[in-house]
């Protein structure tokens, strides 16, 4: 696969970004859309976890979560984030950095309505990132939600929705033998994309 030419890089990174994502889905990886999301907590400390990419276009990379979770509170305080995709079978990595905003209510509704019912109920029951007595307490909360919505559609809670990370900086990394890796960054400017090749 040679969908990115580091010697003659494209002026627009989006087609290559989509190509690398598509090629990752052709590997044996169970979740090729898994990405590390790094945020800054309200106290200024960094925090990272794995989330799943659910949308990608020129506006940014989208994921969904409980906005009252630790990452949600971090994003409400410091509206910036960094994302990292790493695909070992391809020896590739993509890094994205940018400002963060909420997706529209209609986008959150559309994604929520496409989720399995069990996932909807668990999302409503979970007070994500907060202490809980034991597993049974969570299972009991799930049963309560199941009874509440018996025979009806499960409604999306107001605190659950999507975030979009703007494509302000994108880095393509291709692993090579003897640590002779390739790195190319794109930085969004008013004049378009600014390209820089980086030492590995």
N, C-alpha and C positions, 0 to 999 in steps of 0.2 A: 504494500500500500504506500503510495507516494502522493497523498492528497494535499501536501503543503510543501512548496518549494522554498527552502530557506535561502537559496541563492538568488531567487527572483520572487520575493514574497508578494502576494496580492495586496493591492492598496486597501481593500475592504476585507476585514477578517471574518465577517459573518458567514460567507459560504464555506470557508475552511472550518469554522467552528461547528457548523452543522455537519460537515463531512466527517470530522473526527468523532462527533457524537454518534453518527450513523454507523461508522466503522466499529465503534465500541460495542454497539448492540449486536454485532456479528461475531463477537468473541464468546467464550464460555462463561463470562462473568455473570453471576445471577442478577446483579443490580448495576448495570453499566451507567445508570443515571444517578448513582450515589455520589454525593459530594460533601466534602468537609465545609461546614459553615462556621466561620470565625467571627465573633462579635466582641464588643467592648461592654463589660458590665457597668452598671451605674457608678460603681466605685473605681472605675478606670482599669480594671483587670481584664485581660483577654480570656475568652472562653471559646471552645470549639466542640463540635459534634457532627455527626453524619445526618444529613437530610437527603431527600430525593428531589431531583429536578423535575418539575411538572410543566414547564413551559419555557421557551426560549425564542426570542425574536429581537429585532433591533432596539426594543425598549428595555430589554434586560432578561435576567434569569429568574424564574418564578418557583417558589416553594410555598407550602401551606403548613400552618401550625396553630397551636393555641397561643394567642397573643398575651396571655397571662403567665406563660411559662417563663423560665429563666431567659431563654433566648428572645422571647417576645418582649419582656421588660427591657432587656439590653437594647433591642432595636428601637424601642420607643424613646429611650434616653439618648442613645448615640446612633443616629440613623445612617450608619455606614457598615459595610460588611465585606468580607473576603470569602471567596469560594475556591475550592481546589478539587479537581477531578484527577484521579490517578488510575491509569489502566495498565497494570503490570504486563499482560500479554502483548501489548502494543509498545511497551516502553515509552509511554506518553503521559503527559500531564498538561492540564490547562488550568491557569489561574485567572480569576476574575475579581476585580475590586471596584466598588462604586457605592454611591448613595442608595439608600433603601427607602421604598415607599410602599404603602398598601396597594394591592390590586383593587379593582373596582368591586363593589358588592355583587354585581352580576357575575363577575369572574369567580368569586368565592362560592357563590350559590351553584354555579355550573359544575365546579369541581366537586363540591360537597354532594350534589345530587347524583354524581356518578360513582360515589364510593359505595362499597359493600355496606349493607345495613349494620352488620356487626361492628364495623369500623366506626360508623356514625355514632352508635350507642356508646362505644368505648370512649370516643372523643368527648362526648357530652359528660360522661361519668367521671372522667379524669380531671383532677385538679393538678395538672401537669407541673412537675418540678417541686411540688410541695410534699412535706412529710406525710406518710400514711401508716397506720398502725400495722397492717399486715395485708396479705393477698386477699383474704376474705373480705376485708373492708372494701376493696376495689371491686371485687366480684359482686358484692351486695349493691354497690352503687350502680353497676351495670344492669343488674336485675331491676332496680327501681326505674331506670330509664326505659328498659324494655316494657315494663308494665305501663309506664306513662304514655308511651307511643304505640301501644298495642292496637293493631288495625289501622294505623295512620302512618303517614310519612314522618321520618325523623327530621326535626327542624334543626337547621344550623344555628348554633349559639352565636350571639353577637361578638363574643371574644375569640372566635375561631375564624381564620381567614388566611389570605395569601399575602406574601411580600414579593416585591420585585427588586432585584439588585441591578442597578444600572451598569451598563458595560463601559465604564470609564477607563478601565485598564484591563487588557487581555494579554496573557502570555502563553505562547505555545512552546512546549518543551518536548524534544525528541531525544530519547536515550540512544547513545551510540557506543561502540566498543572503546575501551581504554579511556573512558570518561571524556570522550571527545563529543560531548552532547551539543545539540543545537537549541538555542533559545532566541525567540523573537517576541518583542512586546509591541503592543499597539496602545496608544494613549489617545483618548478622544479629546479633540480641541475644537474651537469654533471654526477653524479652517479645514477640519476633517481629521483623518487618522494620522498620527505621528508615529513612525516606525523606528525602532531601535533594535539592533542585534546585540545580545548580551553575551558576555563570556560565561561559559558553564561553570 
